[in-house]
Amino acid sequence: MSAIAGWVDFARTAETPDPIAAMTSALAGRGPGGEGLWRSTHAALGHRRTSPSDAQPLATGDAAGSRTVLTYAGRLGNAQALRAQLRSLGRAFVSDGEAEVVLRAYEQWGEECAERIEGTYAFALWDERREELLLVRDRMGVKPLFYAPTAHGVLFGSEPKAILAHPRFTPAVDAGGLRDILSIARVPGHAMFRGMREVRPGCVVRVGREHGPSERTYWALRAGEHTDSLDKTVATVRELLETVVAEQFGPGGEPPASLLSGGLDSSTLTALAARTASELGTGPVSSLAVNDQDAEDAEHAEGTDGTSGNEDHLYARLMAEHAGTDHHEISLAGLDLLDPRLRADVLAAYDIPINKGDQYASLLSLFRAARGYAPVALSGELGDDVFGGYNWQRFDRWVHTDTFPWVEEGRGRFDGMATVFDAGLLASLDLAAYERDCHRDAIAELGAREAVADPAEARHREVTYLALTRHARVLFDRLDRLGTAAGLDIRVPFADPRLLSYAFDIPWSMKSHDGREKSVLRAALRDVLPERVAMRVKTPYPNLRDAAYDRVLRERLAAVVRAGDSPVLPLLSDGLRHTPALDGVGRAVLETALQLDDWLRTYGVRVEL
């Protein structure tokens, strides 16, 4: 874990106050081991580090005006290979750090170094001679990087809070930000705050004296042909996953922990990590699961969707025993997830409102527990997106829609939107049209229908692309923000670009060859899993089934309305203000309204429509 921050201001004089220390300190949670600062008249870079030995920002060049300065956060997958290549080209190294590899790569190849660097990272590089800043984000956008253009430069940081710490940035939300908050369409590049952006995954942003920020894509998923047989495909997936999981072990063979749900994805990673640990002769892998206390207390209780209580913990125990892990559980204790301090911690980690309060509070609790066993943990997130595990990737009523399939499937969670929010506001935002437009723009990026002859296969390729470039944004954000808040470095092996590039072109007929979800992944790892785990039907991350949770949400929103002084009130319906009637309002809508209230208050965000 580490973090970066900084600014460029070509109109600045030496007497202008410098906020780099405040911007960098705002990210202390991402790097509790200390900070480093580098300043010049027109640029300043900051770095938060986990290890005292990771001294950054890193600068080369002896004289003012000739320096190249880097602040880097993340992890390189090909650091050793790049170091060897650069040495063969005459580049000398003075440290063993990854940051110097990035810096020497820039000296050798300039901006095109981005194409040669592999891993999960974000970095900012100031070229003093060219008076140009580069902001670079990894291929899938696992590590975050935000920026805000200014009249004479730019502000940037690993999280919005770094930019918010700059005294000249005023937190505000406009219609565009509210569309992102109230819809369930996640758009790369959008950052909720007016005037703030994210560096899009696989992109380089350049900022110079003569031009504002300009963005170039250096890597993207492309639709191609898959020529391997089923047997070859299954073997290749297995080989790639074995390689990626082994790369997550520490330099001394220290095993990562495993966030184990008992599903196919997390069980796959747990099994491979346990095998690698055994081969290396290290201690057992620690695994952690969420114990759905509601299901434990009412074994035969019916869930809100008509299914039995979540049984993840039971399958996790089975998998842990099979793999020989050191297994631990935390309980979902219902109303504990409404603890105001825990919810405030989630918002502080995220900087933006979210609509899954119970899930995110339980994830933060899980990550805090995991940090007690290892500094690094593996997550099975993205396995469904890559291999086709969601119902909205499989069933025609959701696949063949004119919006994001998960939006169409998840409508019920947003019942009551018109009851809670102002009718005029919703009409002006036109969320349905916004979602359709975002969907259209996203599939246009891929051009699958020009590259794939069969229309049905082309659509499945589009849905996979949407999953990996839009749906995955939510998954990466929650792992990064909540993991960082817990001091835990969460790795996502299924997001490795080598695996993604290969699996993306596997045709849907092969991904579903046995009539089930994730057929290829199941075939590739079945021999290392218990039969019950290997054949388990996918279940979602456990939501609370306690009706008291929703009742408390309704009571809290009614209290916000009665208080009469909340900044969220102008966004709410008149009927709600006078006679709060919240029966039938979906949990996601209640959570969104309450989160908006907390966000506007806590961050002092102005609503500017």
TISEPA-409876 format. One record per residue (C-alpha): residue number from 1; residue in one letter; z, x, y. Coordinates in pm, 1 decimal. Layout:
BEGIN
   n res        w        u        v
 NUM   a        Z        X        Y
...
END
This chain:
BEGIN
   n res        w        u        v
   1   m      0.0      0.0      0.0
   2   s    -81.6    111.9    350.5
   3   a   -226.1    -32.1    669.6
   4   i   -446.1     55.0    964.6
   5   a   -461.9    -52.5   1328.7
   6   g   -620.5     57.2   1651.2
   7   w   -825.6    -10.7   1958.2
   8   v  -1126.9    117.5   2151.3
   9   d  -1154.6     62.1   2527.3
  10   f  -1437.0    236.7   2712.5
  11   a  -1303.2    120.6   3051.6
  12   r   -953.5    253.7   2998.2
  13   t   -798.2    521.7   3216.3
  14   a   -520.6    757.5   3119.8
  15   e   -271.3    545.4   3317.0
  16   t   -343.5    223.3   3126.7
  17   p    -55.4    119.5   2895.1
  18   d   -120.5    204.5   2531.2
  19   p    -11.7    -62.9   2278.4
  20   i   -101.6    130.7   1962.7
  21   a    261.7    182.5   1863.0
  22   a    334.9   -190.9   1878.0
  23   m     16.5   -276.8   1688.8
  24   t     96.7    -29.3   1413.4
  25   s    463.9   -125.5   1389.6
  26   a    360.3   -488.9   1336.8
  27   l    223.6   -376.2    998.2
  28   a    541.4   -200.6    883.5
  29   g    565.2   -427.5    579.2
  30   r    240.3   -284.4    443.7
  31   g    361.0     72.4    477.8
  32   p    738.7    114.3    486.0
  33   g    719.0    492.0    444.2
  34   g    649.5    564.6    808.8
  35   e    366.6    568.0   1057.6
  36   g    122.1    801.4   1225.1
  37   l    -57.8    763.9   1558.8
  38   w   -358.0    933.4   1716.4
  39   r   -457.6    878.9   2079.4
  40   s   -734.0    968.8   2318.0
  41   t   -841.0    817.3   2648.1
  42   h  -1079.5    562.5   2498.4
  43   a   -949.6    515.7   2143.5
  44   a   -626.8    502.9   1947.9
  45   l   -573.6    480.3   1572.7
  46   g   -255.7    396.6   1384.0
  47   h   -153.4    414.2   1020.1
  48   r    136.2    279.4    813.7
  49   r    202.5    462.0    489.2
  50   t    396.3    407.5    170.0
  51   s    441.8    774.9     88.1
  52   p    571.4   1028.7    342.6
  53   s    306.9   1271.5    213.9
  54   d     18.3   1043.9    317.7
  55   a    -15.8   1183.1    671.1
  56   q   -268.3    983.9    871.4
  57   p   -461.5    936.3   1094.9
  58   l   -659.2   1233.8    972.4
  59   a   -868.7   1431.2   1221.4
  60   t  -1128.5   1707.5   1201.3
  61   g  -1278.8   1909.4   1483.3
  62   d  -1102.0   2162.7   1699.6
  63   a  -1199.3   2064.2   2050.0
  64   a  -1169.2   1742.9   2247.7
  65   g  -1493.1   1552.1   2227.8
  66   s  -1586.5   1681.5   1882.3
  67   r  -1326.9   1513.1   1665.7
  68   t  -1372.9   1265.8   1386.7
  69   v  -1057.5   1063.8   1319.7
  70   l   -985.3    837.9   1022.2
  71   t   -722.7    580.3    933.4
  72   y   -765.8    457.3    578.0
  73   a   -586.6    207.8    351.6
  74   g   -656.7    140.6    -12.9
  75   r   -765.9    317.4   -326.4
  76   l  -1086.4    499.5   -422.5
  77   g  -1221.1    460.7   -772.4
  78   n  -1453.3    759.7   -754.2
  79   a  -1245.7   1002.2   -546.5
  80   q  -1269.1   1289.6   -796.5
  81   a  -1643.1   1255.8   -845.9
  82   l  -1704.6   1239.7   -470.6
  83   r  -1480.6   1538.9   -407.1
  84   a  -1673.6   1744.5   -663.0
  85   q  -2008.3   1638.1   -518.7
  86   l  -1903.5   1717.5   -162.3
  87   r  -1772.2   2058.6   -263.8
  88   s  -2106.6   2132.4   -427.2
  89   l  -2266.9   2049.0    -91.9
  90   g  -2045.6   2301.6     88.5
  91   r  -1766.4   2077.1    215.7
  92   a  -1422.1   2239.7    205.6
  93   f  -1101.0   2045.1    139.9
  94   v   -749.8   2123.9    258.2
  95   s   -564.9   1839.5     79.7
  96   d   -569.2   1632.8   -237.0
  97   g   -565.7   1302.2    -48.9
  98   e   -827.3   1029.3    -77.0
  99   a   -846.5    995.8    301.3
 100   e   -996.3   1343.9    327.7
 101   v  -1260.8   1248.3     71.0
 102   v  -1365.4    959.3    296.5
 103   l  -1366.3   1181.5    602.9
 104   r  -1578.3   1454.7    437.9
 105   a  -1813.9   1187.8    302.3
 106   y  -1872.4   1068.8    658.9
 107   e  -1933.6   1423.5    776.7
 108   q  -2193.2   1464.0    502.1
 109   w  -2371.3   1126.5    505.9
 110   g  -2267.1    950.1    825.9
 111   e  -2243.5    573.9    813.7
 112   e  -2425.2    570.6    479.0
 113   c  -2109.3    710.5    317.4
 114   a  -2013.4    345.6    265.4
 115   e  -2276.8    312.5     -6.2
 116   r  -2123.5    605.2   -197.0
 117   i  -1755.2    507.9   -181.9
 118   e  -1616.5    288.2   -459.4
 119   g  -1281.6    115.4   -477.5
 120   t  -1071.5   -131.8   -282.5
 121   y  -1014.7    -14.2     73.5
 122   a  -1053.7    -66.4    444.4
 123   f  -1091.4    211.4    698.0
 124   a  -1161.5    279.9   1063.3
 125   l  -1334.2    598.6   1172.8
 126   w  -1366.3    714.0   1534.5
 127   d  -1648.6    959.5   1602.5
 128   e  -1551.7   1114.8   1934.2
 129   r  -1881.5   1297.3   1985.0
 130   r  -2084.7    978.5   1939.4
 131   e  -1818.6    761.6   2104.1
 132   e  -1852.8    517.6   1818.5
 133   l  -1608.3    334.8   1591.6
 134   l  -1686.7    233.5   1234.8
 135   l  -1492.3    -38.5   1054.4
 136   v  -1566.5    -47.2    679.0
 137   r  -1444.0   -287.1    410.6
 138   d  -1478.2   -263.6     33.1
 139   r  -1756.2   -438.8   -154.7
 140   m  -1564.2   -751.0   -256.9
 141   g  -1323.8   -759.2     34.6
 142   v  -1010.7   -714.1   -174.0
 143   k   -848.0   -527.0    114.7
 144   p   -840.1   -706.0    450.6
 145   l   -965.7   -586.7    788.7
 146   f   -968.5   -789.6   1111.2
 147   y  -1111.2   -718.5   1453.7
 148   a  -1136.1   -880.1   1796.5
 149   p  -1410.5   -779.0   2041.9
 150   t  -1294.6   -721.7   2400.2
 151   a  -1483.7   -682.0   2727.4
 152   h  -1501.9   -303.4   2684.0
 153   g  -1431.7   -236.5   2317.4
 154   v  -1243.6   -381.5   2022.5
 155   l   -900.9   -429.9   1863.7
 156   f   -856.0   -403.2   1487.7
 157   g   -595.5   -409.5   1213.6
 158   s   -525.5   -477.7    847.8
 159   e   -373.6   -813.8    937.6
 160   p   -399.2  -1050.5   1235.6
 161   k    -45.2   -958.3   1338.9
 162   a   -164.9   -613.4   1449.0
 163   i   -413.7   -767.2   1691.8
 164   l   -160.4  -1029.6   1801.2
 165   a     72.8   -743.6   1900.0
 166   h   -175.5   -636.1   2169.0
 167   p    -55.7   -783.5   2501.4
 168   r   -406.1   -879.8   2610.8
 169   f   -485.8  -1088.7   2304.5
 170   t   -381.3  -1450.7   2350.0
 171   p   -337.7  -1647.6   2027.2
 172   a   -545.8  -1963.7   2043.5
 173   v   -729.2  -2193.4   1803.5
 174   d  -1044.5  -2385.6   1886.3
 175   a  -1254.5  -2642.6   1700.6
 176   g  -1400.2  -2373.3   1474.6
 177   g  -1056.5  -2252.9   1369.8
 178   l   -932.9  -2606.1   1306.3
 179   r  -1234.5  -2673.9   1085.1
 180   d  -1139.3  -2375.5    871.9
 181   i   -776.1  -2486.9    855.1
 182   l   -841.5  -2854.3    776.9
 183   s  -1134.8  -2808.4    541.2
 184   i  -1133.7  -2632.1    205.2
 185   a  -1443.5  -2427.4    280.8
 186   r  -1356.8  -2059.6    322.0
 187   v  -1613.7  -1868.6    527.8
 188   p  -1632.2  -1486.8    518.2
 189   g  -1586.1  -1341.0    864.4
 190   h  -1379.2  -1629.4   1001.7
 191   a  -1020.8  -1556.6   1101.7
 192   m   -880.3  -1889.0   1239.9
 193   f   -771.2  -1733.8   1571.2
 194   r  -1023.0  -1776.8   1852.0
 195   g  -1188.8  -1445.7   1933.8
 196   m  -1083.4  -1279.8   1608.1
 197   r  -1307.5  -1193.7   1313.0
 198   e  -1281.4  -1041.0    968.3
 199   v  -1505.8   -756.2    866.3
 200   r  -1705.8   -925.6    593.3
 201   p  -1687.1   -779.7    241.0
 202   g  -1939.1   -502.9    177.6
 203   c  -2005.0   -455.5    548.8
 204   v  -1983.6   -188.6    818.3
 205   v  -1908.4   -287.9   1178.6
 206   r  -2017.8    -41.3   1448.8
 207   v  -1876.6    -42.6   1801.1
 208   g  -2021.4    188.5   2068.3
 209   r  -2013.0    239.8   2443.2
 210   e  -2357.1     86.4   2490.0
 211   h  -2319.6   -200.9   2243.3
 212   g  -2059.4   -443.3   2119.2
 213   p  -1976.5   -490.1   1751.0
 214   s  -2278.0   -498.2   1519.6
 215   e  -2251.3   -557.5   1146.7
 216   r  -2454.5   -416.1    857.2
 217   t  -2427.5   -519.2    492.4
 218   y  -2421.2   -217.2    263.3
 219   w  -2354.9   -404.3    -63.9
 220   a  -2403.2   -760.3   -186.9
 221   l  -2451.0   -949.7   -510.2
 222   r  -2816.7  -1010.3   -589.2
 223   a  -2972.2  -1239.8   -849.1
 224   g  -3152.1  -1049.4  -1123.4
 225   e  -3256.0  -1071.8  -1485.5
 226   h  -3020.0  -1021.1  -1779.5
 227   t  -3198.1   -870.3  -2079.1
 228   d  -2909.1   -780.8  -2312.9
 229   s  -2848.5   -976.7  -2632.4
 230   l  -2528.8  -1176.1  -2673.9
 231   d  -2373.5   -906.9  -2893.7
 232   k  -2465.3   -634.2  -2645.9
 233   t  -2332.5   -842.4  -2357.6
 234   v  -2000.5   -904.6  -2528.2
 235   a  -1963.3   -534.4  -2612.2
 236   t  -2049.3   -427.6  -2256.5
 237   v  -1796.0   -666.5  -2103.1
 238   r  -1529.0   -529.8  -2337.2
 239   e  -1616.0   -169.2  -2249.8
 240   l  -1616.2   -235.3  -1875.7
 241   l  -1278.8   -410.2  -1885.7
 242   e  -1122.6   -132.9  -2094.2
 243   t  -1243.9    121.7  -1839.2
 244   v  -1127.8    -72.8  -1535.3
 245   v   -781.1   -148.8  -1675.4
 246   a   -726.1    215.2  -1777.0
 247   e   -809.1    322.1  -1421.7
 248   q   -512.5    121.9  -1289.1
 249   f   -257.4    354.9  -1450.7
 250   g    -83.1    606.4  -1229.5
 251   p   -175.0    977.2  -1219.7
 252   g    106.3   1051.3  -1463.6
 253   g     14.8    762.0  -1689.8
 254   e    261.0    521.0  -1527.4
 255   p    170.1    170.8  -1648.2
 256   p    124.9   -117.7  -1406.6
 257   a    317.1   -438.9  -1455.0
 258   s    128.0   -749.7  -1563.0
 259   l    145.1  -1090.9  -1394.7
 260   l    117.8  -1289.0  -1716.5
 261   s     41.9  -1661.2  -1717.3
 262   g    -44.8  -1682.9  -2085.1
 263   g   -401.9  -1775.8  -2000.0
 264   l   -707.8  -1589.4  -2121.7
 265   d   -754.2  -1372.3  -1811.9
 266   s   -401.8  -1238.2  -1763.5
 267   s   -354.3  -1206.5  -2140.2
 268   t   -671.4   -999.3  -2163.5
 269   l   -543.7   -754.7  -1902.0
 270   t   -199.0   -744.5  -2061.0
 271   a   -343.3   -664.3  -2402.9
 272   l   -567.5   -386.7  -2269.0
 273   a   -289.1   -239.3  -2054.3
 274   a    -50.9   -238.9  -2350.6
 275   r   -311.3    -59.9  -2564.6
 276   t   -372.8    200.2  -2294.6
 277   a      1.6    257.9  -2251.9
 278   s     35.7    308.5  -2626.4
 279   e   -252.2    558.9  -2630.5
 280   l   -101.2    749.8  -2336.7
 281   g    245.5    744.7  -2490.5
 282   t    406.4    588.4  -2185.2
 283   g    674.4    323.2  -2183.4
 284   p    592.5    -42.1  -2248.8
 285   v    412.9   -252.1  -1988.6
 286   s    641.6   -490.6  -1801.5
 287   s    511.6   -848.7  -1792.9
 288   l    631.7  -1133.8  -1573.6
 289   a    572.7  -1506.6  -1596.1
 290   v    669.2  -1819.1  -1404.8
 291   n    890.7  -2050.8  -1608.0
 292   d    807.4  -2409.6  -1512.1
 293   q   1164.1  -2535.5  -1502.7
 294   d   1048.0  -2894.5  -1466.4
 295   a    868.5  -2864.6  -1800.7
 296   e   1168.1  -2693.7  -1961.6
 297   d   1405.4  -2966.8  -1842.6
 298   a   1172.7  -3250.1  -1940.5
 299   e    973.5  -3120.0  -2232.6
 300   h    771.7  -3435.9  -2276.6
 301   a    743.0  -3538.3  -1910.6
 302   e    403.6  -3650.5  -1789.3
 303   g    246.1  -3455.3  -1502.4
 304   t     84.8  -3609.8  -1197.9
 305   d   -256.7  -3567.8  -1357.2
 306   g   -155.2  -3734.1  -1681.9
 307   t   -112.9  -3407.3  -1870.5
 308   s    206.8  -3266.4  -2011.1
 309   g    420.6  -3029.3  -1808.8
 310   n    284.1  -2680.3  -1758.8
 311   e    342.3  -2457.4  -2061.4
 312   d    227.3  -2122.2  -1919.5
 313   h    560.6  -1957.9  -1992.0
 314   l    544.1  -2051.4  -2359.9
 315   y    202.3  -1891.2  -2402.8
 316   a    315.8  -1593.1  -2194.9
 317   r    607.8  -1538.6  -2433.7
 318   l    368.2  -1552.0  -2728.0
 319   m    135.3  -1299.7  -2564.6
 320   a    419.5  -1069.1  -2461.2
 321   e    555.1  -1058.9  -2815.3
 322   h    206.0   -991.1  -2952.6
 323   a    140.2   -706.0  -2706.1
 324   g    492.7   -562.9  -2718.2
 325   t    558.7   -587.2  -2345.5
 326   d    893.7   -581.2  -2171.6
 327   h    883.0   -948.6  -2071.2
 328   h   1062.7  -1128.1  -1788.8
 329   e   1051.7  -1475.0  -1635.2
 330   i   1140.7  -1641.1  -1307.7
 331   s   1202.9  -2014.6  -1286.6
 332   l   1031.5  -2265.7  -1062.7
 333   a   1344.6  -2443.4   -955.0
 334   g   1188.5  -2737.3   -776.2
 335   l   1335.5  -2784.2   -431.1
 336   d   1422.1  -2414.0   -398.4
 337   l   1058.5  -2370.2   -293.9
 338   l   1132.1  -2579.4     16.5
 339   d   1384.1  -2322.3    140.6
 340   p   1294.7  -2281.0    511.0
 341   r   1347.6  -1905.4    494.2
 342   l   1110.9  -1870.0    198.9
 343   r    847.2  -2083.2    370.3
 344   a    888.7  -1880.5    689.4
 345   d    836.0  -1562.3    487.8
 346   v    511.9  -1704.0    346.2
 347   l    382.2  -1788.0    694.1
 348   a    484.3  -1445.6    825.6
 349   a    291.8  -1285.2    540.7
 350   y    -17.0  -1498.7    597.6
 351   d    -34.7  -1534.6    979.6
 352   i   -229.4  -1860.7    928.7
 353   p   -145.9  -2207.9    791.5
 354   i   -196.3  -2280.1    420.6
 355   n   -197.2  -2606.4    222.1
 356   k    -34.7  -2497.6   -104.9
 357   g    323.3  -2441.1     -0.8
 358   d    480.4  -2472.7   -345.3
 359   q    229.9  -2237.9   -510.6
 360   y    254.9  -1972.0   -243.1
 361   a    634.0  -1984.0   -226.6
 362   s    652.5  -1943.2   -604.8
 363   l    398.1  -1659.4   -597.9
 364   l    600.2  -1472.9   -335.8
 365   s    909.1  -1514.2   -553.2
 366   l    717.5  -1390.8   -858.5
 367   f    583.2  -1087.2   -672.5
 368   r    928.7   -998.1   -543.9
 369   a   1058.9  -1007.7   -899.8
 370   a    765.9   -798.6  -1025.3
 371   r    834.7   -529.6   -766.1
 372   g   1163.9   -464.6   -940.2
 373   y    976.0   -336.2  -1244.7
 374   a    675.1   -147.4  -1105.5
 375   p    508.2    -76.0   -771.1
 376   v    168.8   -185.7   -909.5
 377   a     80.5   -506.5  -1095.6
 378   l   -233.5   -646.1  -1256.7
 379   s   -353.5   -996.9  -1177.5
 380   g   -604.1  -1197.1  -1380.9
 381   e   -743.5  -1363.3  -1069.2
 382   l  -1123.5  -1393.6  -1055.4
 383   g  -1169.0  -1406.6  -1432.4
 384   d  -1253.4  -1776.1  -1403.5
 385   d  -1491.3  -1718.5  -1114.0
 386   v  -1677.8  -1440.6  -1295.5
 387   f  -1704.3  -1596.2  -1641.6
 388   g  -1711.9  -1969.4  -1566.3
 389   g  -1361.4  -2100.2  -1629.0
 390   y  -1331.9  -2377.7  -1373.2
 391   n  -1437.1  -2735.8  -1443.7
 392   w  -1636.4  -2732.6  -1119.9
 393   q  -1847.6  -2452.4  -1267.9
 394   r  -1915.9  -2645.9  -1587.6
 395   f  -1960.5  -3017.8  -1526.5
 396   d  -2270.9  -3154.9  -1358.2
 397   r  -2089.4  -3403.1  -1133.1
 398   w  -1939.9  -3108.3   -947.1
 399   v  -2200.1  -2838.1  -1006.1
 400   h  -2485.2  -3041.8   -860.3
 401   t  -2335.0  -3134.7   -525.2
 402   d  -2441.8  -3060.2   -168.8
 403   t  -2111.4  -2895.3    -84.1
 404   f  -1880.8  -2642.1   -247.2
 405   p  -1807.6  -2764.8   -601.1
 406   w  -1432.3  -2705.0   -572.9
 407   v  -1432.5  -2910.3   -252.2
 408   e  -1591.7  -3201.2   -436.8
 409   e  -1352.1  -3169.9   -729.1
 410   g  -1043.3  -3136.6   -506.6
 411   r  -1095.3  -3434.1   -274.7
 412   g   -795.1  -3616.6   -414.5
 413   r   -555.6  -3350.7   -291.0
 414   f   -658.9  -3440.1     62.2
 415   d   -603.5  -3814.7     42.7
 416   g   -457.1  -3944.1    366.5
 417   m   -624.0  -3697.6    604.2
 418   a   -724.7  -3989.2    830.8
 419   t   -369.4  -4127.1    817.6
 420   v   -212.3  -3804.7    944.0
 421   f   -468.5  -3655.2   1181.1
 422   d   -620.3  -3805.4   1494.2
 423   a   -938.2  -4005.4   1429.1
 424   g  -1112.6  -3866.0   1736.4
 425   l  -1027.9  -3510.2   1632.1
 426   l  -1161.1  -3564.3   1279.5
 427   a  -1478.4  -3724.9   1415.1
 428   s  -1542.3  -3432.3   1649.1
 429   l  -1475.5  -3174.9   1374.5
 430   d  -1693.0  -3363.4   1119.5
 431   l  -1551.0  -3169.5    827.4
 432   a  -1796.2  -3310.1    573.5
 433   a  -2094.8  -3185.1    773.5
 434   y  -1922.3  -2851.9    831.0
 435   e  -1867.2  -2803.9    458.7
 436   r  -2228.6  -2897.3    380.3
 437   d  -2359.6  -2656.8    645.5
 438   c  -2140.4  -2372.7    516.5
 439   h  -2260.1  -2445.3    161.7
 440   r  -2624.9  -2440.8    269.3
 441   d  -2584.7  -2112.5    455.3
 442   a  -2406.3  -1952.8    160.4
 443   i  -2671.0  -2035.0    -99.1
 444   a  -2941.7  -1920.7    143.1
 445   e  -2783.8  -1573.6    137.4
 446   l  -2850.0  -1541.4   -233.7
 447   g  -3198.9  -1687.1   -261.9
 448   a  -3144.1  -1761.9   -631.5
 449   r  -3420.9  -2019.3   -649.0
 450   e  -3675.6  -1756.0   -556.2
 451   a  -3538.1  -1506.3   -809.2
 452   v  -3460.0  -1738.4  -1103.5
 453   a  -3735.5  -1960.8  -1241.5
 454   d  -3523.0  -2223.7  -1414.5
 455   p  -3370.7  -2460.8  -1152.2
 456   a  -3061.2  -2536.0  -1360.8
 457   e  -2991.1  -2166.0  -1415.5
 458   a  -3055.4  -2096.3  -1047.3
 459   r  -2791.9  -2353.1   -951.2
 460   h  -2537.8  -2204.7  -1190.0
 461   r  -2609.8  -1865.9  -1035.8
 462   e  -2551.5  -2020.0   -691.0
 463   v  -2219.4  -2168.5   -803.0
 464   t  -2107.4  -1831.1   -936.7
 465   y  -2209.3  -1670.7   -607.1
 466   l  -2009.2  -1930.4   -414.5
 467   a  -1712.3  -1863.2   -640.4
 468   l  -1726.0  -1486.5   -586.7
 469   t  -1795.7  -1488.9   -213.5
 470   r  -1611.5  -1801.2    -89.8
 471   h  -1359.0  -1926.9   -343.1
 472   a  -1245.0  -1569.6   -414.6
 473   r  -1149.6  -1525.0    -49.3
 474   v   -848.9  -1750.9   -100.3
 475   l   -747.8  -1567.5   -418.1
 476   f   -772.8  -1221.8   -260.9
 477   d   -587.6  -1331.9     51.6
 478   r   -289.8  -1470.3   -133.5
 479   l   -258.3  -1169.2   -362.3
 480   d   -287.1   -925.1    -74.2
 481   r    -64.3  -1100.6    179.8
 482   l    208.4  -1216.6    -55.7
 483   g    197.8   -902.4   -267.5
 484   t    229.6   -685.5     40.7
 485   a    519.6   -896.7    167.9
 486   a    693.6   -824.5   -162.5
 487   g    613.2   -451.7   -152.4
 488   l    381.4   -490.3   -452.5
 489   d     33.5   -340.7   -487.1
 490   i   -159.8   -605.2   -683.1
 491   r   -478.3   -490.1   -854.9
 492   v   -760.7   -727.2   -955.4
 493   p   -962.2   -569.9  -1240.4
 494   f  -1198.3   -869.5  -1263.6
 495   a  -1310.2   -792.1   -906.3
 496   d  -1446.6   -448.9   -998.9
 497   p  -1807.2   -438.1   -867.7
 498   r  -1931.8   -271.7  -1187.8
 499   l  -1812.8   -567.1  -1391.0
 500   l  -1927.3   -821.4  -1132.1
 501   s  -2275.4   -677.8  -1099.8
 502   y  -2319.8   -691.2  -1475.1
 503   a  -2160.2  -1030.8  -1537.8
 504   f  -2324.1  -1205.0  -1242.1
 505   d  -2665.2  -1213.8  -1408.5
 506   i  -2543.7  -1328.4  -1751.1
 507   p  -2720.0  -1665.1  -1793.8
 508   w  -2510.6  -1978.1  -1809.9
 509   s  -2636.4  -2055.0  -2160.4
 510   m  -2472.9  -1728.9  -2272.7
 511   k  -2155.8  -1773.5  -2065.3
 512   s  -2105.8  -2108.9  -2240.7
 513   h  -2263.2  -2025.1  -2576.9
 514   d  -1981.5  -2177.7  -2783.7
 515   g  -1950.6  -2488.3  -2568.7
 516   r  -1627.6  -2369.3  -2406.9
 517   e  -1527.6  -2209.6  -2080.0
 518   k  -1551.3  -1830.4  -2052.6
 519   s  -1729.7  -1790.6  -2385.9
 520   v  -1832.3  -1428.3  -2327.8
 521   l  -1486.0  -1312.6  -2221.1
 522   r  -1324.4  -1497.5  -2511.7
 523   a  -1562.5  -1330.0  -2758.4
 524   a  -1508.8   -986.8  -2601.7
 525   l  -1127.5   -988.4  -2630.2
 526   r  -1045.2  -1230.4  -2908.7
 527   d   -944.3   -953.8  -3147.6
 528   v   -658.7   -837.6  -2921.6
 529   l   -512.5  -1182.9  -2852.2
 530   p   -306.1  -1427.7  -3057.4
 531   e   -528.9  -1708.7  -3183.0
 532   r   -344.4  -1973.1  -2979.9
 533   v   -391.8  -1772.7  -2660.6
 534   a   -754.3  -1687.3  -2733.5
 535   m   -841.4  -2053.8  -2788.1
 536   r   -622.3  -2197.5  -2513.3
 537   v   -783.7  -2438.7  -2266.3
 538   k   -755.2  -2324.8  -1906.2
 539   t   -468.7  -2471.7  -1705.8
 540   p   -416.1  -2423.5  -1332.3
 541   y   -129.8  -2228.9  -1177.5
 542   p    174.8  -2457.7  -1209.3
 543   n    229.7  -2705.4   -928.4
 544   l    568.1  -2868.8   -897.6
 545   r    580.2  -3209.3  -1062.7
 546   d    906.2  -3308.5   -895.3
 547   a    841.9  -3619.4   -684.4
 548   a   1135.6  -3515.3   -466.9
 549   y    926.7  -3226.6   -333.3
 550   d    667.1  -3461.3   -181.2
 551   r    943.5  -3687.4    -52.7
 552   v   1100.1  -3397.2    137.6
 553   l    759.9  -3307.2    283.3
 554   r    717.3  -3665.1    407.2
 555   e   1067.1  -3663.2    555.7
 556   r   1004.5  -3333.3    732.5
 557   l    674.6  -3451.4    880.8
 558   a    835.4  -3775.9    995.4
 559   a   1108.1  -3568.7   1163.9
 560   v    843.7  -3358.9   1341.7
 561   v    685.5  -3677.3   1474.6
 562   r   1019.0  -3827.4   1584.7
 563   a   1122.7  -3510.2   1766.6
 564   g    834.8  -3562.8   2008.6
 565   d    809.3  -3203.0   2126.8
 566   s    590.0  -3040.3   1864.8
 567   p    266.8  -2869.5   1968.4
 568   v    100.6  -3030.1   1664.5
 569   l    150.6  -3385.7   1797.3
 570   p   -179.1  -3402.0   1993.1
 571   l   -359.6  -3338.1   1664.2
 572   l   -186.6  -3623.0   1480.6
 573   s   -283.7  -3989.5   1469.5
 574   d   -134.4  -4236.2   1716.5
 575   g    -25.1  -4462.9   1435.0
 576   l    167.9  -4179.2   1277.1
 577   r    351.5  -4111.8   1600.6
 578   h    471.3  -4469.1   1640.1
 579   t    523.0  -4575.7   1278.3
 580   p    513.3  -4287.7   1034.8
 581   a    362.9  -4427.3    714.2
 582   l    310.1  -4139.9    473.2
 583   d    298.2  -4310.7    135.2
 584   g    -22.6  -4217.6    -41.9
 585   v    -79.3  -3906.1    168.2
 586   g   -174.0  -3609.8    -51.3
 587   r     52.4  -3308.4    -76.3
 588   a   -212.0  -3076.3     69.3
 589   v   -234.1  -3289.9    385.6
 590   l    143.1  -3295.0    427.7
 591   e    161.6  -2918.9    376.9
 592   t   -123.2  -2857.9    623.7
 593   a     36.5  -3065.3    899.0
 594   l    376.4  -2900.6    854.7
 595   q    224.0  -2553.2    836.7
 596   l     26.6  -2622.0   1154.1
 597   d    348.1  -2722.1   1328.1
 598   d    526.0  -2403.6   1215.7
 599   w    224.4  -2187.0   1303.5
 600   l    172.7  -2326.3   1653.2
 601   r    543.6  -2288.7   1728.7
 602   t    610.9  -1951.3   1567.8
 603   y    298.1  -1774.5   1688.8
 604   g    270.7  -1951.4   2024.8
 605   v    -85.9  -2054.8   1944.0
 606   r   -265.3  -2258.0   2209.7
 607   v   -496.2  -2539.5   2099.5
 608   e   -817.4  -2520.5   2302.2
 609   l  -1072.7  -2784.0   2200.0
END
